[in-house]
């Protein structure tokens, strides 16, 4: 996603819509790809919440955190002339890592890395693709 030349309000809208889409895609992945019910209670900090709230909220939070991190990391890479195709992978990788971290510390220290990383990174890739190639080209 390109942010150059945007107002702060437009940048936030451009970050928030794909983040919401990521949460929805993550819930679909959690339910149908991983085979877990979004209605089952899971431990979260010191309480039990429906898995859909924890997974959707975790991915949404991860995406919003990642949006800020991505801008910072890209600025560092641009200073070192390392920005190229790799920059397209920064957000999904950061999203996967933050999703894993949120699940590990919020849900269980036994959280498996690959499924939680894949859920965060995969939903980020899918939502960014849909936003950039479908939604941003529509005239509403």
C-alpha positions in Angstrom: 0.0 0.0 0.0 1.3 3.4 -0.9 1.0 6.2 1.7 2.9 9.0 0.0 0.9 12.2 -0.5 -2.0 11.1 1.7 -3.5 13.1 4.6 -3.3 11.4 8.0 -7.0 10.6 7.9 -6.6 8.9 4.4 -3.6 7.0 5.7 -5.5 5.7 8.7 -8.5 4.7 6.5 -6.1 3.0 4.1 -4.6 1.1 7.1 -7.8 0.3 8.9 -9.9 -1.2 6.1 -7.3 -3.9 5.2 -6.8 -4.6 8.9 -10.5 -5.3 9.3 -10.4 -7.4 6.2 -7.5 -9.3 7.6 -9.4 -10.1 10.8 -12.3 -11.5 8.7 -10.0 -13.5 6.5 -8.2 -14.8 9.6 -11.5 -15.9 11.2 -12.4 -17.8 8.0 -8.9 -19.4 8.0 -9.2 -20.3 11.7 -12.6 -21.9 11.2 -12.2 -23.7 7.8 -8.5 -24.2 7.3 -7.4 -24.9 10.8 -10.7 -26.6 11.6 -11.3 -24.8 14.9 -14.7 -23.3 15.9 -14.7 -19.6 16.4 -17.4 -20.1 19.1 -15.3 -22.4 21.4 -14.0 -20.6 24.5 -10.3 -20.1 24.7 -8.3 -18.7 27.6 -7.3 -15.0 27.2 -5.2 -13.5 29.9 -7.3 -14.4 33.0 -10.7 -15.1 31.4 -12.4 -17.2 28.7 -13.5 -15.6 25.5 -14.9 -17.0 22.2 -12.1 -17.9 19.9 -13.5 -15.6 17.2 -13.1 -12.6 19.5 -9.5 -13.6 20.4 -8.5 -14.5 16.9 -10.2 -11.7 15.1 -9.1 -9.1 17.7 -5.6 -10.5 17.8 -5.2 -10.3 14.0 -6.8 -6.8 13.9 -4.4 -5.6 16.7 -1.5 -7.3 14.9 -2.3 -5.5 11.6 -2.7 -2.1 13.2 0.6 -2.6 15.1 2.2 -3.8 11.9 1.1 -0.7 9.9 3.1 1.5 12.3 6.1 -0.9 12.3 6.1 -1.1 8.6 6.4 2.6 8.1 9.3 2.6 10.6 11.1 -0.4 9.0 10.7 0.9 5.5 12.2 4.3 6.5 15.2 2.4 7.9 15.5 0.3 4.8 15.2 3.3 2.5 18.1 4.9 4.3 20.2 1.8 3.6 19.0 1.5 0.0 17.5 -2.0 0.7 13.9 -1.3 -0.5 12.9 -3.4 -3.4 10.6 -6.4 -3.7 11.4 -7.3 -0.2 9.4 -4.4 1.1 6.2 -6.2 -0.1 7.0 -9.0 2.4 7.6 -6.7 5.4 4.0 -6.3 6.4 2.9 -10.0 6.2 6.1 -11.1 8.1 5.6 -8.5 10.8 1.9 -9.3 11.0 2.6 -13.1 11.3 5.2 -12.4 14.1 2.9 -10.0 16.0 0.0 -12.4 15.7 2.1 -15.2 17.1 3.4 -12.9 19.9 -0.1 -11.8 20.8 -1.4 -15.4 20.9 1.6 -16.6 22.8 1.3 -14.0 25.5 -2.4 -13.5 25.5 -3.7 -17.0 25.0 -1.1 -19.7 25.8 2.6 -20.0 26.1 2.2 -23.3 24.2 1.0 -21.5 21.1 2.4 -23.2 18.0 4.4 -20.8 15.9 3.6 -21.9 12.3 -0.2 -21.9 12.5 -0.4 -18.6 14.3 2.3 -17.0 12.1 0.6 -18.4 9.0 -2.8 -17.1 10.1 -1.4 -13.6 10.6 0.8 -13.5 7.5 -1.7 -15.2 5.2 -4.6 -13.0 6.2 -2.4 -9.9 5.7 -1.4 -11.0 2.2 -4.9 -11.8 1.2 -6.4 -8.5 2.6 -3.7 -6.4 1.1 -4.2 -8.1 -2.3 -8.0 -7.6 -2.2 -7.7 -4.0 -1.0 -5.1 -3.0 -3.6 -6.6 -4.9 -6.5 -10.3 -4.8 -5.9 -11.5 -2.3 -3.3 -9.2 0.6 -4.1 -10.2 0.5 -7.8 -14.0 0.7 -7.0 -15.8 4.0 -7.2 -18.1 4.2 -4.2 
